[in-house]
Amino acid sequence: MDKSWMHSDRRSKAYEFGVEAFLNFAVENLLTTTHIRCPCVKCVNLKLFGVGIIRDHVYFNGIDQSYKNWTFHGEPWEATTNASRNVEEDDGHSRYSFVSEEIDMDDNDFGDFGSNPYEFANVIGDGDQPVYPGCRKYTKLSALVKLYNLKAKHGMSDVCFTELLILQGDLLPEGNTIPTSMYEAKKTLCALGLSYEKMHACPNDCILYRKEYEDSTNCPTCGISRWKEGKDSILKEGVPAKVVWYFPPIPRFKRMFQSHETVKSLTWHAARKSIDGQMSHPADSPSWKLLDDKWPEFGNEPRNLRLALSSDGFNPHSSLSSRYSCWPVILVTYNLPPWLCMKRKFMMLTLLISGPKQPGNDIDVYLEPLIDDLKSLWVGIRGVYDAHNGEYFTLRAALMWTINDFPAYGNLSGCVVKGYKACPICGDDTPSHRLKNGHKICYIGHRKWLPINHPYRRQRAAFNGKPEYGIPPEPLTGEEVLHMVENGDRVCWKKKSIVFDLEYWKYLPVRHALDVLHIEKNVCDSIIGTLLEIPGKNKDGIAARLDLLNMRVKTDLQPEYGERRTRLPPGPWNLSRAEKREVCNSFYGMKVPEGYSSNIKNLVSLQDSRLLGLKSHDCHTLMQQLLPVAIRSVLEKPARYAITRLCFFFNAICAKTVDVSKLDKLEEDVVVTLCLLEKYFPPSFFDIMVHLVVHLVREVRLCGPVYFRWMYPFERYMKVLKGYVQNRTRPEGCIAERYIAEEAVEFCTQHLSDVSTVGVPSSQMMGVSKPLSGCTVSIVDQDLLNQAHLYVLENTEEVLPYIEQHMIHIKTAYPKFRKRTKWLQDKHNSTFIQWLRFKVQSELEEDNHGVSENLRWLAAGPNMAVPLYRSYLIKGIKFNIKAQDDVRTTQNSGVYLLAHTMQVASAKDKNPILSNMGFYGVIQEIWDLDYQKFTIPVFRCDWIDSGWSVVLSMPNREYNDVIGDEVLGDVIIECEPFTRGMSNVDTFDELVGELGSQNIRGGCEDIWIE
């Protein structure tokens, strides 16, 4: 049918004839002739009217010119793809709205919603249909989205959700449109979701049955059948032996650009304010800038995507006895701001490799379709619609690095992660040594990273019995690695990684990122296991002592064999039984703020003096802050000093914002720390995880903050995927179906203003202040009340001009004391409250006084009767009084105050110095000052003497959801690598001396082994 009239002048005869032909066509081809969808630019096929009204709309408003395939009016569906369309031919786009906000979408994008456009059209219609007759707040679609949102957020089972739908249907009036089962709900949502592809694979991980193997029935490599073999050994033709679920990323990236808010977030990195010398995002890193410099046409378009890939296996079953392992492959987009980048909503599941066994080094076979799409994304996908700017553009994307634990690092990169050459950065120059009795490889020799003239290089007995003259190895570039694997180097490399098929991959400085999560956890396990002699994690033992003897170092620690038992002299790393109990009691008695970590008390076995069941985040909190506190009074100084330095390093390396100028010093410090550990710990302690610590600063320098490259968010996401499994016999199918259903929900919630998204969780209490307990009303001391009231006034911005006026008033009234700062401040504190009250009263008597309602009630002062609470929520953070914490397993009564105050040398000091001072304290009472129209909570604290207490601040692992880009530009989180009290190595050696030939620790019991 001729549709050229759609572009004609609405006053022309061609337009008039075209409208009549269109209406006749619609009436003839649709079942009903009373109401049809209106295609005008305002209704865009969302509203149904009679033919006469539609004729008026099309004349007055004009027809939607992008509505070229009249699917809503009886024309057969003509599927096209965005890859083949000519952008220049399109001069508009269709818009479909199912609640109140329009979703920008090209008509050809119907292809992203499956093969049946009528199902999608029905869903669009559900956006106009009320959930029950007369309801104006909810439509059928919005109600379903909200209900499914609850299901996803709280992990509701399908059976429970079906029963909830039935109950909702019974509660609502007759004629409601709530689905009656999970099946009906999923059918509706899947019409909005993007599809996935099921690819057959060889059970031996040889090939995917795609491209030239699509019609094969047997694997051309191993000859095994494509089809599953039944229990009777008969092949079930048509039932694949192994399936891979592929979720194409290109249509999902295109959908991201169909949301106004998401497009703005994707270009955040180009619009933000960056600070010289600071890295708070991968956009600040040299790796990001290399892509901009080497391919300027790529870097000049801020909408081009920078990606990271992560993959790891997990057991989808609850039973720990099951060894089933399925492997998701996840993409994250670094264009997004830090508070969105690693969130569940923007983690894109691209591959799901079915079990029961892991793919291992054959993972490249399964990555083929993803790499093909990444190649296409590098070349460019034409015709992607930008909803924010209202234009089409060519989308490109680049993979920056992969993120995996160390075994998976080897699988994806193709490098060896065991044996003499286990370090992928050092390669052939990995400092390794085989321990004859321990039957393992240790990685000692970190002195080669020290300066040439460092005294440790010349020491023999404290290390491996030899001086060190070597230099640190240069990390291999991608081009060097590619040359080695193409020339058949099989010493350090097992294969050529498929990721090298990306033309830019060999030029990237860091292609596979070391995972700080697993490195920190394994190092923590080694330290705790060795100190507390935990079986299976203890790096000390008879074999370790014999290896010292073979190396001719610390020979006085060799084992002494008896008739029934073997005696091991205590080394510098050993704790006495009393010290073990003291360390365990320290952990057992620790109270940390709510949400800081798991309950450490539950991990302590006082009977065995051990820590058991440590998870990765438990190890994170131990290494960041708790371990140095627990060992501060045990061990000899050298070993304690080395462990404390290592903990300080991990605390510094995990900073959210990296000060580039401090990285060189941090790298020097960690090398010295590893050398100290070599001096005071056995060689068996130094597995590959300890060695990899020396390379962490390099990756921070090249890639930016650690929390963009560790596995924490991916581990959490895999727990979400595990929760999708309802049918234990088909775990991957459950995950695939639940994933696309959640995709549809996320797509809908972007356009529902009153629905919180599941993928970007936000605390319901964020920003809320309210009491959490009952109160007792008390008449407090007037002096204390004035002190609290003065603190409120001093910290109220509206009062600051009055403070300046009052200081001028005092100096004028007492000219003899105008230079005595302390006297002026004392006078101000004692008279300001009354002065402000009279000052505000006098201003209120004037016309056009400008005094706000808040200031009026502040000046009047608080009520004498003060409510006292035991617990209070301040901007989403919980605070308790000390008495409340005494009966709880957590503590929320500790506070820190940074105050700009005067420092005096004595009571007679007349020239105090103004500076910022930190005060630590515990909350004794929580007052809620009543100013008639509003209340202000204040804490009455006992301030702690920093000389006898240990104070910890909470380590942060990710950005708060409410942080905005304006805040991020001004906040710099400083993290000093070492405290002021930690002396440098040379000074420390002078203080504690060298161990020399005496390595046996005094005052510690011998270790007896049966």
QUISULDA-V411490 format. One record per residue. N is the residue number from 0. RES is the residue in one letter. PHI is phi in whole degrees, -180 to 180 (* if undefined). PSI is psi in whole degrees, -180 to 180 (none if undefined). Layout:
n = <N/N>
res = <RES/RES>
phi = <PHI/PHI>
psi = <PSI/PSI>
//
This chain:
n = <0/1/2/3/4/5/6/7/8/9/10/11/12/13/14/15/16/17/18/19/20/21/22/23/24/25/26/27/28/29/30/31/32/33/34/35/36/37/38/39/40/41/42/43/44/45/46/47/48/49/50/51/52/53/54/55/56/57/58/59/60/61/62/63/64/65/66/67/68/69/70/71/72/73/74/75/76/77/78/79/80/81/82/83/84/85/86/87/88/89/90/91/92/93/94/95/96/97/98/99/100/101/102/103/104/105/106/107/108/109/110/111/112/113/114/115/116/117/118/119/120/121/122/123/124/125/126/127/128/129/130/131/132/133/134/135/136/137/138/139/140/141/142/143/144/145/146/147/148/149/150/151/152/153/154/155/156/157/158/159/160/161/162/163/164/165/166/167/168/169/170/171/172/173/174/175/176/177/178/179/180/181/182/183/184/185/186/187/188/189/190/191/192/193/194/195/196/197/198/199/200/201/202/203/204/205/206/207/208/209/210/211/212/213/214/215/216/217/218/219/220/221/222/223/224/225/226/227/228/229/230/231/232/233/234/235/236/237/238/239/240/241/242/243/244/245/246/247/248/249/250/251/252/253/254/255/256/257/258/259/260/261/262/263/264/265/266/267/268/269/270/271/272/273/274/275/276/277/278/279/280/281/282/283/284/285/286/287/288/289/290/291/292/293/294/295/296/297/298/299/300/301/302/303/304/305/306/307/308/309/310/311/312/313/314/315/316/317/318/319/320/321/322/323/324/325/326/327/328/329/330/331/332/333/334/335/336/337/338/339/340/341/342/343/344/345/346/347/348/349/350/351/352/353/354/355/356/357/358/359/360/361/362/363/364/365/366/367/368/369/370/371/372/373/374/375/376/377/378/379/380/381/382/383/384/385/386/387/388/389/390/391/392/393/394/395/396/397/398/399/400/401/402/403/404/405/406/407/408/409/410/411/412/413/414/415/416/417/418/419/420/421/422/423/424/425/426/427/428/429/430/431/432/433/434/435/436/437/438/439/440/441/442/443/444/445/446/447/448/449/450/451/452/453/454/455/456/457/458/459/460/461/462/463/464/465/466/467/468/469/470/471/472/473/474/475/476/477/478/479/480/481/482/483/484/485/486/487/488/489/490/491/492/493/494/495/496/497/498/499/500/501/502/503/504/505/506/507/508/509/510/511/512/513/514/515/516/517/518/519/520/521/522/523/524/525/526/527/528/529/530/531/532/533/534/535/536/537/538/539/540/541/542/543/544/545/546/547/548/549/550/551/552/553/554/555/556/557/558/559/560/561/562/563/564/565/566/567/568/569/570/571/572/573/574/575/576/577/578/579/580/581/582/583/584/585/586/587/588/589/590/591/592/593/594/595/596/597/598/599/600/601/602/603/604/605/606/607/608/609/610/611/612/613/614/615/616/617/618/619/620/621/622/623/624/625/626/627/628/629/630/631/632/633/634/635/636/637/638/639/640/641/642/643/644/645/646/647/648/649/650/651/652/653/654/655/656/657/658/659/660/661/662/663/664/665/666/667/668/669/670/671/672/673/674/675/676/677/678/679/680/681/682/683/684/685/686/687/688/689/690/691/692/693/694/695/696/697/698/699/700/701/702/703/704/705/706/707/708/709/710/711/712/713/714/715/716/717/718/719/720/721/722/723/724/725/726/727/728/729/730/731/732/733/734/735/736/737/738/739/740/741/742/743/744/745/746/747/748/749/750/751/752/753/754/755/756/757/758/759/760/761/762/763/764/765/766/767/768/769/770/771/772/773/774/775/776/777/778/779/780/781/782/783/784/785/786/787/788/789/790/791/792/793/794/795/796/797/798/799/800/801/802/803/804/805/806/807/808/809/810/811/812/813/814/815/816/817/818/819/820/821/822/823/824/825/826/827/828/829/830/831/832/833/834/835/836/837/838/839/840/841/842/843/844/845/846/847/848/849/850/851/852/853/854/855/856/857/858/859/860/861/862/863/864/865/866/867/868/869/870/871/872/873/874/875/876/877/878/879/880/881/882/883/884/885/886/887/888/889/890/891/892/893/894/895/896/897/898/899/900/901/902/903/904/905/906/907/908/909/910/911/912/913/914/915/916/917/918/919/920/921/922/923/924/925/926/927/928/929/930/931/932/933/934/935/936/937/938/939/940/941/942/943/944/945/946/947/948/949/950/951/952/953/954/955/956/957/958/959/960/961/962/963/964/965/966/967/968/969/970/971/972/973/974/975/976/977/978/979/980/981/982/983/984/985/986/987/988/989/990/991/992/993/994/995/996/997/998/999/1000/1001/1002/1003/1004/1005/1006/1007/1008/1009>
res = <M/D/K/S/W/M/H/S/D/R/R/S/K/A/Y/E/F/G/V/E/A/F/L/N/F/A/V/E/N/L/L/T/T/T/H/I/R/C/P/C/V/K/C/V/N/L/K/L/F/G/V/G/I/I/R/D/H/V/Y/F/N/G/I/D/Q/S/Y/K/N/W/T/F/H/G/E/P/W/E/A/T/T/N/A/S/R/N/V/E/E/D/D/G/H/S/R/Y/S/F/V/S/E/E/I/D/M/D/D/N/D/F/G/D/F/G/S/N/P/Y/E/F/A/N/V/I/G/D/G/D/Q/P/V/Y/P/G/C/R/K/Y/T/K/L/S/A/L/V/K/L/Y/N/L/K/A/K/H/G/M/S/D/V/C/F/T/E/L/L/I/L/Q/G/D/L/L/P/E/G/N/T/I/P/T/S/M/Y/E/A/K/K/T/L/C/A/L/G/L/S/Y/E/K/M/H/A/C/P/N/D/C/I/L/Y/R/K/E/Y/E/D/S/T/N/C/P/T/C/G/I/S/R/W/K/E/G/K/D/S/I/L/K/E/G/V/P/A/K/V/V/W/Y/F/P/P/I/P/R/F/K/R/M/F/Q/S/H/E/T/V/K/S/L/T/W/H/A/A/R/K/S/I/D/G/Q/M/S/H/P/A/D/S/P/S/W/K/L/L/D/D/K/W/P/E/F/G/N/E/P/R/N/L/R/L/A/L/S/S/D/G/F/N/P/H/S/S/L/S/S/R/Y/S/C/W/P/V/I/L/V/T/Y/N/L/P/P/W/L/C/M/K/R/K/F/M/M/L/T/L/L/I/S/G/P/K/Q/P/G/N/D/I/D/V/Y/L/E/P/L/I/D/D/L/K/S/L/W/V/G/I/R/G/V/Y/D/A/H/N/G/E/Y/F/T/L/R/A/A/L/M/W/T/I/N/D/F/P/A/Y/G/N/L/S/G/C/V/V/K/G/Y/K/A/C/P/I/C/G/D/D/T/P/S/H/R/L/K/N/G/H/K/I/C/Y/I/G/H/R/K/W/L/P/I/N/H/P/Y/R/R/Q/R/A/A/F/N/G/K/P/E/Y/G/I/P/P/E/P/L/T/G/E/E/V/L/H/M/V/E/N/G/D/R/V/C/W/K/K/K/S/I/V/F/D/L/E/Y/W/K/Y/L/P/V/R/H/A/L/D/V/L/H/I/E/K/N/V/C/D/S/I/I/G/T/L/L/E/I/P/G/K/N/K/D/G/I/A/A/R/L/D/L/L/N/M/R/V/K/T/D/L/Q/P/E/Y/G/E/R/R/T/R/L/P/P/G/P/W/N/L/S/R/A/E/K/R/E/V/C/N/S/F/Y/G/M/K/V/P/E/G/Y/S/S/N/I/K/N/L/V/S/L/Q/D/S/R/L/L/G/L/K/S/H/D/C/H/T/L/M/Q/Q/L/L/P/V/A/I/R/S/V/L/E/K/P/A/R/Y/A/I/T/R/L/C/F/F/F/N/A/I/C/A/K/T/V/D/V/S/K/L/D/K/L/E/E/D/V/V/V/T/L/C/L/L/E/K/Y/F/P/P/S/F/F/D/I/M/V/H/L/V/V/H/L/V/R/E/V/R/L/C/G/P/V/Y/F/R/W/M/Y/P/F/E/R/Y/M/K/V/L/K/G/Y/V/Q/N/R/T/R/P/E/G/C/I/A/E/R/Y/I/A/E/E/A/V/E/F/C/T/Q/H/L/S/D/V/S/T/V/G/V/P/S/S/Q/M/M/G/V/S/K/P/L/S/G/C/T/V/S/I/V/D/Q/D/L/L/N/Q/A/H/L/Y/V/L/E/N/T/E/E/V/L/P/Y/I/E/Q/H/M/I/H/I/K/T/A/Y/P/K/F/R/K/R/T/K/W/L/Q/D/K/H/N/S/T/F/I/Q/W/L/R/F/K/V/Q/S/E/L/E/E/D/N/H/G/V/S/E/N/L/R/W/L/A/A/G/P/N/M/A/V/P/L/Y/R/S/Y/L/I/K/G/I/K/F/N/I/K/A/Q/D/D/V/R/T/T/Q/N/S/G/V/Y/L/L/A/H/T/M/Q/V/A/S/A/K/D/K/N/P/I/L/S/N/M/G/F/Y/G/V/I/Q/E/I/W/D/L/D/Y/Q/K/F/T/I/P/V/F/R/C/D/W/I/D/S/G/W/S/V/V/L/S/M/P/N/R/E/Y/N/D/V/I/G/D/E/V/L/G/D/V/I/I/E/C/E/P/F/T/R/G/M/S/N/V/D/T/F/D/E/L/V/G/E/L/G/S/Q/N/I/R/G/G/C/E/D/I/W/I/E>
phi = <*/-71/-120/-64/-63/-62/-97/-83/-64/-66/-90/-84/-65/-60/-66/-62/-65/-64/-62/-65/-64/-63/-65/-63/-62/-65/-67/-72/-99/-99/-71/-108/-111/-87/-136/-134/-74/-91/-93/-70/-69/-92/-85/38/66/-100/-120/-109/-141/-75/-61/-63/-66/-63/-59/-63/-61/-66/-76/-79/-97/90/-90/-66/-70/-84/-83/-94/-106/-78/-67/-79/-126/104/-83/-61/-72/-120/-74/-133/-121/-68/-68/-104/-87/-94/-63/-68/-77/-94/-121/-168/-152/-81/-134/-123/-128/-114/-137/-132/-113/-82/-106/-77/-158/-76/-63/-71/-71/-56/-62/-74/-103/105/-87/-110/-70/-70/-62/-65/-62/-65/-65/-59/-65/-63/-70/-100/-85/-65/-67/-152/-56/95/-77/-109/-86/-123/-100/-59/-72/-65/-65/-65/-63/-65/-65/-68/-60/-63/-60/-68/-68/-110/64/-73/-73/-64/-64/-63/-67/-62/-65/-65/-63/-63/-63/-61/-63/-72/-75/-80/-62/-62/88/-72/-110/-65/-59/-101/-156/-63/-62/-65/-64/-67/-63/-68/-71/-66/-67/-94/-84/-90/-87/-132/-115/-100/-111/-80/-135/-70/-60/-93/63/-84/-145/-103/-82/-144/56/-71/-101/-60/-101/-73/-111/-135/-70/-71/-92/-107/82/-71/-70/-72/-98/-74/-100/-77/-66/-91/64/-101/-70/-94/-62/97/-103/-69/-73/-149/-128/-118/-95/-116/-109/-56/-77/-62/-63/-74/-65/-63/-67/-58/-82/-90/-110/-57/-67/-66/-62/-63/-68/-69/-107/-57/-62/-83/-94/-74/-93/-101/-112/-59/80/-124/-122/-121/-159/-55/-64/-88/-86/-61/-63/-66/-69/-63/-62/-65/-78/-79/-128/-60/-67/-78/-72/-74/-102/-65/-80/-65/-95/-113/-120/-132/-119/-133/-149/-161/-94/-146/-91/-75/-98/-75/-74/-73/-74/-78/-104/-63/-139/-113/-119/-85/-117/-120/-110/-123/-111/-82/-64/-73/-68/-58/-79/-119/-55/-105/-84/-57/-61/-103/-90/-102/-73/-110/-138/-133/-91/-73/-86/-87/-109/-75/-73/62/-71/-86/-63/-59/-59/-81/-81/-53/-63/-68/-64/-60/-68/-66/-63/-63/-68/-70/-67/127/-107/-79/79/-84/-90/-97/-71/-74/-94/65/-148/-98/-150/-97/-90/-126/-151/-134/-87/-88/-167/-108/-129/-151/-71/-68/-60/-69/-55/-67/-65/-80/-85/86/-91/-80/-120/-137/85/-68/-112/-76/-85/-72/-89/-77/64/-63/-96/-61/-76/-129/-150/-86/-91/-63/-85/-80/54/-151/-99/-110/-122/-112/114/-80/-67/-68/-87/-79/-58/-58/-96/-71/-63/-64/-64/-93/-76/-111/-62/-75/-118/-105/84/-133/-74/-115/-119/-74/-119/-66/-71/-83/-60/-72/-80/-63/-67/-67/-63/-62/-63/-66/-72/-73/-95/84/-71/-114/-79/-105/-130/-94/-167/-91/-64/-65/-67/-67/-68/-76/-63/-92/-62/-69/-92/-76/-71/-127/-101/-133/-88/-73/-91/-66/-56/-75/-64/-62/-65/-68/-65/-62/-60/-66/-67/-63/-64/-76/-65/-98/54/-83/-58/90/-122/-76/-89/-102/158/-62/-62/-64/-71/-66/-67/-61/-66/-64/-82/62/-130/49/-68/-72/-96/-67/-71/-117/-89/-109/-68/-118/-130/-114/-99/-114/-62/-68/-95/-60/-94/-89/-106/-75/-61/-66/-69/-62/-63/-66/-63/-65/-66/-63/-67/-65/-93/-71/-119/-115/-60/-60/89/-71/-162/-70/-72/-58/-57/-72/-95/-101/-108/-68/-66/-98/55/-140/-109/-125/72/-70/-90/-62/-74/-62/-64/-62/-68/-64/-70/-71/-146/-78/-62/-59/-71/-69/-102/-66/-119/-124/65/-81/-55/-60/-68/-64/-63/-65/-64/-64/-62/-65/-64/-63/-64/-63/-64/-73/-71/-94/-63/-70/-118/-100/-89/-61/-66/-97/-69/-62/-65/-64/-67/-61/-65/-72/-64/-63/-61/-65/-67/-63/-63/-63/-70/-115/-128/-71/-58/-64/-68/-94/-81/-66/-65/-66/-65/-63/-58/-66/-100/-68/-65/-58/-71/-64/-63/-92/-120/99/-57/-65/-69/-85/-130/-102/-88/-53/-64/-74/-65/-64/-67/-67/-66/-63/-62/-63/-70/-71/-77/-111/-103/-69/-85/-134/-64/-67/-63/-61/-63/-63/-68/-68/-66/-71/-67/-68/-57/-65/-63/-62/-63/-73/-67/-62/-117/-116/-68/-105/-118/-81/-76/-75/-74/-125/-68/-131/-67/-68/-95/-61/84/-92/-125/-165/-71/-113/-145/-71/-123/-121/-91/-136/-90/-90/-61/-63/-64/-66/-64/-64/-64/-65/-64/-64/-63/-63/-65/-66/-110/-108/-59/-68/-91/-55/-60/-71/-64/-63/-62/-67/-64/-64/-61/-66/-63/-72/-74/-128/-64/-68/-108/-65/-100/-97/-61/-65/-64/-63/-67/-63/-65/-61/-62/-84/-120/-67/-60/-69/-62/-65/-60/-68/-63/-69/-62/-67/-70/-66/-76/-88/-76/53/-71/79/-81/-76/-65/-64/-63/-59/-77/-63/-65/-69/92/-83/-68/-67/-83/-110/-71/-111/-117/-92/-147/-149/-102/-115/51/85/-109/-89/-127/-122/-82/-60/-62/-70/-70/-63/-109/-120/-85/-114/-130/-127/-106/-82/-134/-132/-127/-99/-119/-88/-139/-92/-110/-120/-77/-160/-67/-92/-69/-99/-126/-69/-107/-86/-160/-86/-126/-97/-124/-108/-160/-122/-80/-96/-144/-115/-99/-118/-66/-99/-104/72/-92/-158/-124/-132/-78/-135/-108/-101/-119/-101/-85/-95/-78/-66/-74/-121/-114/-113/-120/-119/-109/-72/-76/-98/-108/-159/-71/-68/-63/-93/-69/-109/-69/-67/-69/-59/-67/-106/-95/-121/-94/-81/-140/-67/-65/-143/-78/-64/-78/-92/-74/-75/-66/-61/-64/-65/-61/-67/-75/-99/77/-89/-70/60/-86/-97/-110/-73/-80/-81/74/-130/-67/-68/-104/-112/-121/-68>
psi = <140/124/12/-23/-22/-25/2/165/135/-14/-5/159/-35/-42/-42/-47/-38/-41/-45/-40/-40/-47/-40/-41/-43/-43/-37/-32/-13/156/-36/144/6/-45/132/166/140/122/17/167/-18/-40/-29/50/21/-18/147/132/173/167/-40/-44/-40/-40/-44/-44/-44/-33/-45/-40/-24/154/147/108/-18/-5/79/-26/104/60/-30/-7/24/-3/139/149/134/98/133/168/151/-24/-26/-1/152/118/-35/-21/-19/130/17/-177/150/154/130/133/129/4/-90/-14/141/141/116/127/132/152/-30/-18/-4/-29/-23/-13/18/-178/-13/101/-21/-33/-43/-39/-37/-38/-41/-40/-32/-21/-20/-16/121/152/-26/157/126/-9/130/-15/-38/140/173/-42/-45/-38/-42/-41/-43/-42/-44/-30/-43/-40/-47/-39/-37/11/39/137/163/-39/-45/-41/-39/-44/-36/-41/-42/-43/-42/-42/-36/-34/-32/160/163/148/7/158/18/131/153/0/163/-34/-46/-40/-44/-35/-39/-46/-36/-22/-24/-14/165/153/173/164/136/117/135/145/156/133/-22/13/33/-48/165/141/77/167/-121/-16/10/-35/5/151/-10/150/127/-13/-53/-12/-1/151/149/-24/156/143/127/178/-24/16/20/132/134/89/132/-15/109/147/-31/141/143/131/124/126/97/127/-25/-52/-27/-37/-40/-38/-34/-35/0/1/127/-50/-39/-38/-42/-38/-35/-21/13/-40/-29/-27/-14/165/122/153/128/135/4/140/116/2/151/-23/-19/-7/157/-31/-41/-45/-26/-42/-39/-41/-40/-31/77/-31/-26/-44/-24/-15/105/-17/-12/139/143/126/159/148/136/144/140/158/151/156/113/-7/153/-25/126/-19/-17/137/16/136/118/149/111/148/121/139/140/154/118/-7/-25/156/163/-33/-5/-25/-46/20/158/-37/-35/13/117/111/120/-33/145/105/119/157/-160/-12/155/154/-24/-137/-13/13/-23/-33/-41/-21/-7/-52/-35/-43/-37/-43/-36/-34/-45/-39/-32/-40/-42/137/111/153/28/129/128/108/-28/-44/-9/43/164/147/171/118/132/159/150/138/122/-42/170/155/117/164/174/-42/-43/-28/-46/-36/-42/-37/-23/7/162/134/18/162/-160/-30/43/-18/118/-16/-43/-33/-127/-23/21/126/98/155/132/129/114/-44/-32/-13/46/166/131/157/82/167/33/-2/-20/-16/-5/160/153/-36/15/138/-27/-26/-27/-12/140/-59/-33/-15/-115/15/4/151/161/120/1/168/155/142/148/130/141/138/166/-36/-38/-41/-45/-41/-40/-46/-31/-23/11/23/112/16/-50/-13/134/-22/168/118/142/-20/-21/-11/-18/124/-25/-9/-40/-15/-9/137/-35/114/-29/122/140/137/111/-30/-55/-31/-49/-41/-45/-38/-42/-45/-39/-42/-52/-43/-36/-43/-43/3/53/123/138/-21/-6/125/0/161/-176/-45/-40/-38/-37/-34/-36/-41/-41/-35/-7/40/146/47/-19/-8/10/151/150/119/131/-173/-41/-27/160/133/131/118/142/131/178/-21/-4/145/147/168/-39/-38/-37/-44/-38/-43/-46/-38/-33/-47/-39/-34/0/134/123/160/152/128/-3/-47/-178/170/104/-31/-36/-13/-5/130/101/-30/-43/-4/56/161/127/147/33/125/174/-40/-29/-45/-35/-48/-35/-50/-32/-44/-36/-36/-45/-31/-42/-30/11/-20/14/176/164/157/-44/-49/-41/-39/-43/-44/-42/-40/-41/-40/-41/-35/-47/-35/-40/-38/-20/14/145/-36/128/126/108/-33/-19/-3/-37/-45/-40/-39/-41/-42/-41/-31/-45/-39/-44/-35/-39/-41/-37/-33/-37/2/155/156/-29/-17/-25/78/-177/-28/-40/-40/-38/-18/-33/-19/-2/-37/-37/-44/-33/-41/-36/-26/-13/-166/148/-36/-7/-9/10/171/-2/-54/-32/-36/-41/-40/-36/-28/-37/-45/-38/-35/-16/-20/116/-33/108/-18/-16/63/-42/-38/-40/-45/-44/-46/-43/-33/-47/-29/-41/-34/-43/-40/-44/-38/-40/-41/-20/-21/12/113/-27/22/124/137/146/-37/-18/80/142/141/132/-21/-1/124/-3/138/123/154/147/8/170/166/159/132/130/146/109/165/138/-38/-42/-39/-41/-37/-44/-42/-41/-38/-40/-45/-43/-22/21/121/-35/-20/-16/-43/-34/-33/-43/-42/-40/-39/-40/-40/-43/-45/-34/-40/-29/74/-26/-23/11/-20/0/95/-44/-41/-42/-41/-41/-41/-40/-45/-35/-19/-10/-39/-49/-39/-43/-39/-48/-36/-46/-38/-41/-36/-34/-25/-14/155/146/49/-33/10/126/164/-39/-46/-38/-47/-30/-44/-32/-23/164/165/144/-31/113/124/134/129/155/-25/142/142/119/109/44/-2/133/134/138/160/163/-40/-33/-40/-25/-22/13/162/-13/165/126/28/-6/135/159/133/124/112/140/104/174/139/126/147/-33/180/-22/-1/118/-2/71/160/130/127/170/130/142/135/130/142/176/144/124/-37/148/114/147/91/127/112/33/-59/-16/166/152/119/139/155/135/119/156/120/139/142/117/-11/-24/0/160/123/132/144/150/129/136/139/-16/163/147/147/-26/-1/135/171/-26/-39/-43/-34/-22/-14/122/118/106/139/97/138/-33/150/167/-30/-7/112/161/172/-44/-46/-39/-42/-36/-34/-46/-16/172/150/-29/-136/-9/106/-10/131/129/154/18/138/152/159/124/131/128/none>
//
